[in-house]
Amino acid sequence: MSFEKIPNNVDLSGDKRLQRALEAWQPNFINWWKEMGPDGFQEKDIYLRTAVSVELDGWAHFDHVRMPDYRWGIFLTPHDGNRKIAFGDHIGEPAWQEVPGEHRNALRRLIVTQGDTEPASVEQQRMLGKVAPSLYDLRNLFQVNVEEGRHLWAMVYLLHSYFGRDGREEAEAMLERRSGNPDKPRILTTFNEPIDDWLSFYMFTMFTDRDGKYQLLSLAESGFDPLARSCRFMLTEEAHHMFVGETGVQRVVDRTCQVMKEQDSDDGFKHGVVPLALVQKYLNFWFTSSLDLFGAEVSSNAAQFFAQGLKGRAHEERDYTEHALREGTYRVARPENGKLVEDEVAIRNALNEVLRDGYIEDNDRGVRKWNKTLEEHGMSYRFKLPSRRFNRKVGVYADHCFDPEGNLISREQFDKLRDQWLPTAEERKQVATLMQPVYERGKIANWIAPPPRGINSQAVDFEYVKM
């Protein structure tokens, strides 16, 4: 493999040792992609966006390409030789260009955890192409997939470049774990959940990829400059993933409303669309599962990462004026003796919750757009984010039960009402019956509305995938 096969702006050809290491890893990645990437479409020409540089005219090059031939590259935003660490106990010190020895393990853990999510989501979504509602959606799925692959490359580059043998071993391990595998699962629980239908895919890209956005925003503030620069470029691609999710759900809602009015019926499944109440159940599941990805409400790890200058708050430099956080508290509600009590927690220990606050507010904006669609159709139904305490598996609420409004209830009450709040196995099967593939240009499945416009100024009926 020649240098030109890996687009990059890190002078890969000037570091022969690193180049050889990545050349040795690359065939394993391609083998993983062919085994665990999109099933049944490896030989198809897909209209994909490829990053070839970080400049405005280079990071989004569109062309038809087979996915195994996609040019996964390594890109960092331009180096700023004057950049200073902007938060924690190292404020004002020059950003690190090499890994500080005392922070080596913590940084490696952050990079591996982020990197592991990227191939995991590809594995979760690998069968969806077989039931795609249109060529437009099929192309968007594959665009998300190849960019998750590129994000894996970004983290693998850091591991190979800065962590020696340990880094190379971690990079190999990310190709060995498998989403949902009971023996070698992915690190984070949400990335072991099955994604068997397109409503789950849209919810995942709406909620779980938005968690990814907030994790990348916080790592983009890191005092370890190569990590910060990697994450800043990754954020340019993450926006499309959330667009796919937010507009995908909106199109599902739009079509359901159309059919309900045409048929004067609330029975969505009877008329081949997804009932609005079930869309809310899917929302409840994926939103609360994604909330867990931020970690515990009170976290010494979060405090340590901040103090060490490894992981800041989202938009740390832009949105905040006080960056040391040696003083100040945050109120965290926790269950005790059948009721909620509030604790004053040192702000550094509550930074997972601070990040979660921004995430919830961001999601609420998207849900309001879905509700505007309902309003435009004259529907009285409205979607709502459940409480951050509902259906949690991580943190202070994990061993307690709450209703979607956040009220503490008994396990017996939760089990009795669970099926009103979360999708049942039978409902998932009913959604799956709607998932019939549509590969004809300009055609779309009955259960979803067409998009208002195509990709990159192309028509909606453009040949996004050459079947």
JORARA-V219153 format. One record per pair of residues at least 24 apart in sequence whose C-alpha atoms are under 10 Angstrom apart, sorted by sequence separation. I is the first residue (numbers start at 1). J is the second residue. If there is no record, write none. Layout:
I,J + I,J
//
This chain:
42,66 + 43,67 + 44,68 + 45,69 + 46,70 + 51,75 + 53,77 + 54,78 + 121,145 + 122,146 + 213,237 + 252,276 + 324,348 + 330,354 + 361,385 + 439,463 + 441,465 + 1,26 + 41,66 + 42,67 + 43,68 + 122,147 + 213,238 + 360,385 + 440,465 + 441,466 + 1,27 + 41,67 + 42,68 + 43,69 + 119,145 + 122,148 + 212,238 + 213,239 + 253,279 + 439,465 + 441,467 + 41,68 + 42,69 + 118,145 + 119,146 + 121,148 + 122,149 + 252,279 + 360,387 + 391,418 + 439,466 + 440,467 + 118,146 + 120,148 + 121,149 + 210,238 + 213,241 + 360,388 + 439,467 + 38,67 + 118,147 + 119,148 + 120,149 + 209,238 + 210,239 + 213,242 + 37,67 + 118,148 + 119,149 + 209,239 + 212,242 + 249,279 + 391,421 + 37,68 + 117,148 + 118,149 + 119,150 + 209,240 + 210,241 + 357,388 + 390,421 + 391,422 + 118,150 + 119,151 + 120,152 + 209,241 + 210,242 + 298,330 + 356,388 + 34,67 + 115,148 + 118,151 + 119,152 + 205,238 + 208,241 + 209,242 + 33,67 + 34,68 + 115,149 + 117,151 + 118,152 + 119,153 + 205,239 + 208,242 + 209,243 + 249,283 + 298,332 + 33,68 + 116,151 + 117,152 + 118,153 + 205,240 + 206,241 + 207,242 + 210,245 + 297,332 + 386,421 + 115,151 + 116,152 + 205,241 + 206,242 + 209,245 + 297,333 + 30,67 + 31,68 + 114,151 + 115,152 + 118,155 + 204,241 + 205,242 + 206,243 + 208,245 + 297,334 + 30,68 + 114,152 + 115,153 + 204,242 + 205,243 + 206,244 + 207,245 + 313,351 + 29,68 + 30,69 + 115,154 + 116,155 + 202,241 + 203,242 + 205,244 + 206,245 + 207,246 + 312,351 + 313,352 + 112,152 + 115,155 + 116,156 + 202,242 + 204,244 + 205,245 + 206,246 + 311,351 + 314,354 + 111,152 + 114,155 + 115,156 + 202,243 + 203,244 + 204,245 + 205,246 + 206,247 + 307,348 + 313,354 + 314,355 + 113,155 + 202,244 + 203,245 + 204,246 + 206,248 + 306,348 + 313,355 + 7,50 + 8,51 + 9,52 + 111,154 + 112,155 + 201,244 + 202,245 + 203,246 + 205,248 + 206,249 + 303,346 + 305,348 + 306,349 + 312,355 + 7,51 + 8,52 + 9,53 + 111,155 + 112,156 + 115,159 + 201,245 + 202,246 + 205,249 + 303,347 + 304,348 + 314,358 + 7,52 + 8,53 + 9,54 + 110,155 + 111,156 + 200,245 + 202,247 + 203,248 + 303,348 + 304,349 + 306,351 + 313,358 + 314,359 + 6,52 + 7,53 + 8,54 + 26,72 + 112,158 + 199,245 + 202,248 + 203,249 + 302,348 + 303,349 + 305,351 + 108,155 + 111,158 + 112,159 + 198,245 + 201,248 + 202,249 + 298,345 + 301,348 + 302,349 + 303,350 + 111,159 + 201,249 + 202,250 + 297,345 + 298,346 + 300,348 + 301,349 + 302,350 + 303,351 + 199,248 + 200,249 + 298,347 + 299,348 + 300,349 + 302,351 + 303,352 + 108,158 + 198,248 + 199,249 + 202,252 + 298,348 + 299,349 + 300,350 + 301,351 + 302,352 + 108,159 + 198,249 + 298,349 + 299,350 + 300,351 + 301,352 + 302,353 + 107,159 + 297,349 + 298,350 + 299,351 + 199,252 + 296,349 + 297,350 + 298,351 + 299,352 + 108,162 + 116,170 + 120,174 + 124,178 + 198,252 + 296,350 + 297,351 + 298,352 + 299,353 + 108,163 + 112,167 + 115,170 + 116,171 + 119,174 + 120,175 + 123,178 + 124,179 + 296,351 + 297,352 + 298,353 + 334,389 + 107,163 + 111,167 + 115,171 + 118,174 + 119,175 + 123,179 + 124,180 + 295,351 + 296,352 + 297,353 + 333,389 + 116,173 + 117,174 + 120,177 + 122,179 + 123,180 + 141,198 + 294,351 + 295,352 + 296,353 + 297,354 + 104,162 + 105,163 + 108,166 + 112,170 + 116,174 + 119,177 + 120,178 + 121,179 + 294,352 + 295,353 + 104,163 + 108,167 + 111,170 + 112,171 + 115,174 + 116,175 + 119,178 + 120,179 + 293,352 + 294,353 + 297,356 + 119,179 + 120,180 + 141,201 + 294,354 + 105,166 + 109,170 + 112,173 + 113,174 + 116,177 + 137,198 + 141,202 + 144,205 + 294,355 + 295,356 + 334,395 + 335,396 + 12,74 + 108,170 + 112,174 + 116,178 + 117,179 + 291,353 + 294,356 + 334,396 + 335,397 + 338,400 + 98,161 + 99,162 + 116,179 + 293,356 + 333,396 + 334,397 + 5,69 + 6,70 + 7,71 + 8,72 + 9,73 + 10,74 + 98,162 + 99,163 + 141,205 + 162,226 + 292,356 + 332,396 + 333,397 + 335,399 + 336,400 + 5,70 + 6,71 + 7,72 + 8,73 + 9,74 + 10,75 + 97,162 + 98,163 + 120,185 + 121,186 + 131,196 + 132,197 + 133,198 + 161,226 + 291,356 + 294,359 + 335,400 + 5,71 + 6,72 + 7,73 + 8,74 + 9,75 + 10,76 + 120,186 + 131,197 + 132,198 + 290,356 + 334,400 + 335,401 + 4,71 + 5,72 + 6,73 + 7,74 + 8,75 + 9,76 + 10,77 + 119,186 + 120,187 + 124,191 + 128,195 + 131,198 + 340,407 + 5,73 + 6,74 + 7,75 + 8,76 + 9,77 + 10,78 + 120,188 + 123,191 + 124,192 + 127,195 + 128,196 + 129,197 + 158,226 + 291,359 + 339,407 + 340,408 + 4,73 + 9,78 + 10,79 + 117,186 + 121,190 + 122,191 + 123,192 + 124,193 + 125,194 + 126,195 + 127,196 + 128,197 + 129,198 + 157,226 + 158,227 + 290,359 + 291,360 + 339,408 + 116,186 + 117,187 + 120,190 + 121,191 + 124,194 + 125,195 + 126,196 + 127,197 + 128,198 + 338,408 + 339,409 + 116,187 + 117,188 + 120,191 + 121,192 + 123,194 + 124,195 + 125,196 + 338,409 + 116,188 + 119,191 + 120,192 + 121,193 + 123,195 + 124,196 + 125,197 + 155,227 + 158,230 + 338,410 + 113,186 + 114,187 + 117,190 + 118,191 + 120,193 + 121,194 + 125,198 + 128,201 + 154,227 + 157,230 + 287,360 + 335,408 + 72,146 + 73,147 + 113,187 + 114,188 + 117,191 + 121,195 + 67,142 + 71,146 + 72,147 + 75,150 + 112,187 + 113,188 + 116,191 + 117,192 + 125,200 + 155,230 + 199,274 + 67,143 + 70,146 + 72,148 + 73,149 + 74,150 + 75,151 + 125,201 + 154,230 + 155,231 + 203,279 + 207,283 + 211,287 + 287,363 + 70,147 + 72,149 + 73,150 + 74,151 + 124,201 + 154,231 + 206,283 + 210,287 + 67,145 + 68,146 + 72,150 + 73,151 + 74,152 + 75,153 + 76,154 + 204,282 + 208,286 + 212,290 + 215,293 + 67,146 + 70,149 + 71,150 + 72,151 + 74,153 + 75,154 + 125,204 + 151,230 + 154,233 + 200,279 + 203,282 + 204,283 + 207,286 + 208,287 + 211,290 + 215,294 + 70,150 + 72,152 + 73,153 + 74,154 + 121,201 + 151,231 + 154,234 + 199,279 + 202,282 + 203,283 + 206,286 + 207,287 + 208,288 + 210,290 + 211,291 + 214,294 + 72,153 + 73,154 + 74,155 + 202,283 + 203,284 + 204,285 + 205,286 + 206,287 + 207,288 + 208,289 + 209,290 + 211,292 + 212,293 + 37,119 + 72,154 + 74,156 + 75,157 + 151,233 + 200,282 + 203,285 + 204,286 + 207,289 + 208,290 + 211,293 + 212,294 + 228,310 + 36,119 + 74,157 + 121,204 + 151,234 + 199,282 + 200,283 + 203,286 + 204,287 + 207,290 + 208,291 + 211,294 + 222,305 + 223,306 + 227,310 + 228,311 + 36,120 + 37,121 + 38,122 + 39,123 + 73,157 + 74,158 + 121,205 + 150,234 + 151,235 + 199,283 + 202,286 + 203,287 + 206,290 + 207,291 + 222,306 + 227,311 + 283,367 + 37,122 + 38,123 + 41,126 + 200,285 + 201,286 + 204,289 + 208,293 + 223,308 + 224,309 + 225,310 + 33,119 + 36,122 + 37,123 + 38,124 + 39,125 + 40,126 + 41,127 + 148,234 + 151,237 + 200,286 + 204,290 + 222,308 + 223,309 + 224,310 + 32,119 + 36,123 + 37,124 + 38,125 + 39,126 + 40,127 + 121,208 + 147,234 + 150,237 + 151,238 + 222,309 + 223,310 + 224,311 + 35,123 + 36,124 + 37,125 + 38,126 + 39,127 + 41,129 + 121,209 + 218,306 + 221,309 + 222,310 + 223,311 + 33,122 + 36,125 + 37,126 + 38,127 + 39,128 + 40,129 + 41,130 + 46,135 + 47,136 + 148,237 + 221,310 + 222,311 + 223,312 + 29,119 + 33,123 + 36,126 + 37,127 + 38,128 + 39,129 + 40,130 + 147,237 + 148,238 + 219,309 + 220,310 + 221,311 + 222,312 + 32,123 + 35,126 + 36,127 + 38,129 + 39,130 + 48,139 + 147,238 + 219,310 + 220,311 + 221,312 + 222,313 + 38,130 + 46,138 + 47,139 + 48,140 + 117,209 + 218,310 + 219,311 + 220,312 + 221,313 + 33,126 + 46,139 + 47,140 + 50,143 + 144,237 + 147,240 + 148,241 + 193,286 + 218,311 + 219,312 + 220,313 + 221,314 + 45,139 + 46,140 + 48,142 + 49,143 + 118,212 + 143,237 + 144,238 + 147,241 + 217,311 + 218,312 + 219,313 + 220,314 + 221,315 + 222,316 + 47,142 + 48,143 + 49,144 + 117,212 + 216,311 + 217,312 + 218,313 + 219,314 + 220,315 + 221,316 + 46,142 + 47,143 + 48,144 + 50,146 + 51,147 + 144,240 + 145,241 + 190,286 + 193,289 + 215,311 + 217,313 + 218,314 + 219,315 + 220,316 + 221,317 + 292,388 + 299,395 + 46,143 + 49,146 + 50,147 + 143,240 + 144,241 + 215,312 + 217,314 + 218,315 + 288,385 + 291,388 + 296,393 + 297,394 + 298,395 + 48,146 + 49,147 + 114,212 + 143,241 + 144,242 + 190,288 + 191,289 + 215,313 + 216,314 + 217,315 + 218,316 + 276,374 + 287,385 + 288,386 + 291,389 + 295,393 + 296,394 + 297,395 + 298,396 + 48,147 + 51,150 + 190,289 + 191,290 + 214,313 + 215,314 + 217,316 + 284,383 + 287,386 + 288,387 + 291,390 + 292,391 + 295,394 + 296,395 + 297,396 + 50,150 + 140,240 + 141,241 + 144,244 + 189,289 + 190,290 + 214,314 + 283,383 + 284,384 + 287,387 + 288,388 + 291,391 + 292,392 + 293,393 + 294,394 + 295,395 + 296,396 + 297,397 + 41,142 + 114,215 + 140,241 + 143,244 + 189,290 + 190,291 + 213,314 + 214,315 + 283,384 + 284,385 + 285,386 + 287,388 + 288,389 + 289,390 + 291,392 + 292,393 + 293,394 + 294,395 + 295,396 + 296,397 + 114,216 + 190,292 + 191,293 + 280,382 + 281,383 + 283,385 + 284,386 + 288,390 + 289,391 + 290,392 + 291,393 + 292,394 + 296,398 + 38,141 + 140,243 + 141,244 + 189,292 + 190,293 + 280,383 + 283,386 + 284,387 + 287,390 + 288,391 + 289,392 + 291,394 + 292,395 + 38,142 + 140,244 + 188,292 + 189,293 + 277,381 + 279,383 + 280,384 + 287,391 + 288,392 + 289,393 + 291,395 + 37,142 + 110,215 + 114,219 + 188,293 + 276,381 + 277,382 + 280,385 + 281,386 + 285,390 + 288,393 + 289,394 + 276,382 + 277,383 + 280,386 + 284,390 + 285,391 + 292,398 + 38,145 + 137,244 + 276,383 + 284,391 + 285,392 + 37,145 + 38,146 + 111,219 + 37,146 + 110,219 + 137,248 + 33,145 + 37,149 + 33,146 + 107,222 + 33,149 + 111,227 + 250,366 + 254,370 + 257,373 + 261,377 + 107,224 + 110,227 + 246,363 + 249,366 + 250,367 + 253,370 + 257,374 + 260,377 + 261,378 + 249,367 + 252,370 + 253,371 + 256,374 + 261,379 + 247,366 + 250,369 + 251,370 + 254,373 + 257,376 + 258,377 + 260,379 + 29,149 + 107,227 + 246,366 + 250,370 + 253,373 + 254,374 + 257,377 + 284,404 + 103,224 + 245,366 + 246,367 + 249,370 + 250,371 + 253,374 + 257,378 + 247,369 + 250,372 + 251,373 + 254,376 + 257,379 + 29,152 + 243,366 + 246,369 + 247,370 + 250,373 + 254,377 + 29,153 + 99,223 + 100,224 + 242,366 + 246,370 + 250,374 + 99,224 + 96,222 + 97,223 + 98,224 + 99,225 + 26,153 + 95,222 + 96,223 + 97,224 + 98,225 + 99,226 + 25,153 + 95,223 + 96,224 + 97,225 + 98,226 + 94,223 + 95,224 + 96,225 + 97,226 + 93,223 + 94,224 + 95,225 + 96,226 + 97,227 + 22,153 + 25,156 + 94,225 + 95,226 + 96,227 + 91,223 + 90,223 + 95,228 + 22,156 + 87,221 + 22,157 + 25,160 + 86,221 + 87,222 + 88,223 + 21,157 + 85,221 + 86,222 + 87,223 + 285,421 + 286,422 + 85,222 + 86,223 + 218,355 + 284,421 + 285,422 + 19,157 + 22,160 + 85,223 + 217,355 + 281,419 + 283,421 + 284,422 + 285,423 + 18,157 + 21,160 + 22,161 + 36,175 + 84,223 + 85,224 + 281,420 + 282,421 + 283,422 + 284,423 + 21,161 + 83,223 + 85,225 + 215,355 + 281,421 + 282,422 + 283,423 + 19,160 + 84,225 + 214,355 + 280,421 + 281,422 + 282,423 + 18,160 + 19,161 + 29,171 + 33,175 + 36,178 + 83,225 + 214,356 + 278,420 + 280,422 + 281,423 + 282,424 + 17,160 + 18,161 + 25,168 + 29,172 + 32,175 + 36,179 + 277,420 + 278,421 + 279,422 + 280,423 + 281,424 + 17,161 + 18,162 + 28,172 + 31,175 + 32,176 + 81,225 + 211,355 + 214,358 + 215,359 + 277,421 + 278,422 + 279,423 + 29,174 + 80,225 + 211,356 + 214,359 + 278,423 + 15,161 + 18,164 + 22,168 + 25,171 + 29,175 + 79,225 + 213,359 + 277,423 + 278,424 + 281,427 + 282,428 + 10,157 + 21,168 + 25,172 + 28,175 + 79,226 + 28,176 + 211,359 + 214,362 + 76,225 + 77,226 + 80,229 + 210,359 + 211,360 + 278,427 + 25,175 + 76,226 + 79,229 + 210,360 + 278,428 + 76,227 + 77,228 + 78,229 + 76,228 + 77,229 + 78,230 + 207,359 + 210,362 + 211,363 + 76,229 + 77,230 + 207,360 + 210,363 + 274,427 + 278,431 + 75,229 + 76,230 + 77,231 + 75,230 + 76,231 + 77,232 + 78,233 + 207,362 + 74,230 + 75,231 + 76,232 + 77,233 + 207,363 + 274,430 + 275,431 + 75,232 + 76,233 + 77,234 + 206,363 + 274,431 + 75,233 + 76,234 + 269,427 + 272,430 + 273,431 + 74,233 + 75,234 + 207,366 + 272,431 + 206,366 + 274,434 + 206,367 + 269,430 + 272,433 + 273,434 + 269,431 + 272,434 + 272,435 + 269,433 + 269,434 + 273,445 + 272,445 + 273,446 + 274,447 + 59,233 + 272,446 + 273,447 + 274,448 + 271,446 + 272,447 + 273,448 + 60,236 + 271,447 + 272,448 + 59,236 + 60,237 + 59,237 + 269,447 + 54,233 + 268,447 + 54,236 + 51,237 + 259,446 + 49,237 + 259,447 + 256,446 + 255,446 + 256,447 + 258,449 + 255,447 + 256,448 + 254,447 + 255,448 + 256,449 + 252,446 + 253,447 + 254,448 + 255,449 + 106,301 + 110,305 + 252,447 + 253,448 + 254,449 + 255,450 + 251,447 + 252,448 + 253,449 + 254,450 + 251,448 + 252,449 + 106,304 + 107,305 + 250,448 + 251,449 + 252,450 + 106,305 + 249,448 + 250,449 + 251,450 + 110,310 + 248,448 + 249,449 + 251,451 + 110,311 + 248,449 + 250,451 + 251,452 + 103,305 + 106,308 + 248,450 + 107,310 + 248,451 + 106,310 + 107,311 + 189,393 + 247,451 + 103,308 + 189,394 + 247,452 + 102,308 + 103,309 + 103,310 + 96,309 + 95,309 + 88,303 + 89,304 + 88,304 + 90,306 + 91,307 + 93,309 + 88,305 + 89,306 + 90,307 + 91,308 + 88,306 + 89,307 + 90,308 + 91,309 + 87,306 + 88,307 + 89,308 + 90,309 + 87,307 + 88,308 + 89,309 + 90,310 + 87,308 + 88,309 + 87,309 + 88,310 + 85,308 + 86,309 + 87,310 + 88,311 + 85,309 + 87,311 + 88,312 + 85,310 + 87,312 + 86,312 + 87,313 + 85,312 + 200,428 + 87,316 + 199,428 + 86,316 + 87,317 + 86,317 + 197,428 + 200,431 + 85,317 + 91,323 + 196,428 + 197,429 + 199,431 + 91,324 + 196,429 + 198,431 + 199,432 + 88,322 + 89,323 + 90,324 + 197,431 + 198,432 + 87,322 + 88,323 + 89,324 + 196,431 + 197,432 + 86,322 + 87,323 + 88,324 + 89,325 + 196,432 + 197,433 + 198,434 + 199,435 + 86,323 + 87,324 + 88,325 + 89,326 + 197,434 + 198,435 + 86,324 + 87,325 + 88,326 + 197,435 + 196,435 + 199,448 + 88,348 + 138,437 + 138,438 + 131,432 + 133,434 + 137,438 + 138,439 + 133,435 + 134,436 + 135,437 + 137,439 + 131,434 + 132,435 + 133,436 + 134,437 + 135,438 + 136,439 + 131,435 + 132,436 + 133,437 + 134,438 + 135,439 + 130,435 + 131,436 + 132,437 + 133,438 + 134,439 + 135,440 + 136,441 + 130,436 + 131,437 + 132,438 + 133,439 + 134,440 + 135,441 + 136,442 + 128,435 + 130,437 + 131,438 + 132,439 + 133,440 + 134,441 + 135,442 + 136,443 + 137,444 + 129,437 + 130,438 + 131,439 + 134,442 + 135,443 + 136,444 + 128,437 + 130,439 + 134,443 + 135,444 + 129,439 + 133,443 + 134,444 + 133,444 + 134,445 + 132,444 + 133,445 + 132,445 + 133,446 + 137,450 + 131,445 + 133,447 + 134,448 + 136,450 + 137,451 + 133,448 + 136,451 + 140,455 + 133,449 + 134,450 + 139,455 + 133,450 + 136,453 + 136,454 + 136,455 + 136,459 + 142,465 + 136,460 + 139,463 + 140,464 + 135,460 + 136,461 + 139,464 + 134,460 + 135,461 + 136,462 + 138,464 + 139,465 + 134,461 + 135,462 + 136,463 + 137,464 + 138,465 + 135,463 + 136,464 + 137,465 + 135,464 + 136,465 + 134,464 + 135,465 + 134,465 + 135,466 + 135,467 + 62,455 + 62,456 + 61,456 + 60,456 + 64,463 + 66,465 + 64,464 + 65,465 + 66,466 + 63,464 + 64,465 + 65,466 + 64,466 + 49,455 + 48,455 + 49,456 + 47,455 + 47,456 + 47,462 + 47,463 + 48,464 + 46,463 + 47,464 + 48,465 + 45,463 + 46,464 + 47,465 + 45,464 + 46,465 + 47,466 + 45,465 + 46,466 + 44,465 + 45,466 + 46,467 + 44,466 + 45,467 + 43,466 + 44,467 + 41,465 + 43,467 + 41,467
//
